Amino acid sequence: MTGPVANEITQLLTEALFPTRLEVINDSAQHAGHSGDDGSGESHFTVVIESPVFEGKNRLARQRMVLAALGDIPGNRVHAFAMKCFAPGEGQ
């Protein structure tokens, strides 16, 4: 079962980046009681995304595209956000 923040991340990335693979992983349970744990159960996420829009773009450009799609979620509504961004056919 996913929560509202995970669902919003999925929706925003799907609409903006047309992923061929998208995993939104809630890492919050691993950080329970640590700094940034707000008790919501949705404070730490990892995203693995593969999208054709990443072709020809470097890692930083890809990450900026993800962050732009997510607006205020990383760093504001979510304490920790990690991402792995791939173009189709890249080794994962």
RAGIJO-V483688 format. One record per residue. N is the residue number from 0. RES is the residue in one letter. SS is DSSP state (hx for helix, st for strand, lp for the rest). OMEGA is omega in radians with two decimals (none if undefined). Layout:
n: <N,N>
res: <RES,RES>
ss: <SS,SS>
omega: <OMEGA,OMEGA>
This chain:
n: <0,1,2,3,4,5,6,7,8,9,10,11,12,13,14,15,16,17,18,19,20,21,22,23,24,25,26,27,28,29,30,31,32,33,34,35,36,37,38,39,40,41,42,43,44,45,46,47,48,49,50,51,52,53,54,55,56,57,58,59,60,61,62,63,64,65,66,67,68,69,70,71,72,73,74,75,76,77,78,79,80,81,82,83,84,85,86,87,88,89,90,91>
res: <M,T,G,P,V,A,N,E,I,T,Q,L,L,T,E,A,L,F,P,T,R,L,E,V,I,N,D,S,A,Q,H,A,G,H,S,G,D,D,G,S,G,E,S,H,F,T,V,V,I,E,S,P,V,F,E,G,K,N,R,L,A,R,Q,R,M,V,L,A,A,L,G,D,I,P,G,N,R,V,H,A,F,A,M,K,C,F,A,P,G,E,G,Q>
ss: <lp,lp,lp,hx,hx,hx,hx,hx,hx,hx,hx,hx,hx,hx,hx,hx,hx,lp,st,st,st,st,st,st,st,st,lp,hx,hx,hx,hx,lp,lp,lp,lp,lp,lp,lp,lp,lp,lp,lp,lp,st,st,st,st,st,st,st,st,hx,hx,hx,lp,lp,lp,lp,hx,hx,hx,hx,hx,hx,hx,hx,hx,hx,hx,hx,lp,lp,lp,st,lp,lp,lp,st,lp,st,st,st,st,st,st,st,lp,lp,lp,lp,lp,lp>
omega: <3.13,-3.13,-3.08,3.14,3.10,3.11,3.12,3.08,3.14,-3.12,-3.09,-3.14,3.11,-3.12,-3.04,-2.93,3.06,-3.05,2.99,3.03,3.10,3.04,3.05,-3.01,3.12,-3.13,-2.98,-3.10,3.13,-3.08,-3.13,3.14,3.13,3.09,3.11,3.09,-3.10,3.12,-3.10,-3.04,3.11,-3.10,-3.08,-3.12,2.92,3.09,2.99,-3.06,3.04,-3.10,3.08,3.12,3.12,-3.10,3.12,-3.14,3.10,-3.06,-3.12,3.12,3.11,-3.14,3.10,3.11,3.11,-3.13,3.11,3.14,-3.04,3.08,-3.03,-3.09,-3.13,3.07,3.12,-3.13,3.10,-3.07,-3.07,-3.09,3.09,3.14,3.03,-3.02,-3.10,2.91,3.13,3.11,3.10,3.11,3.14,none>
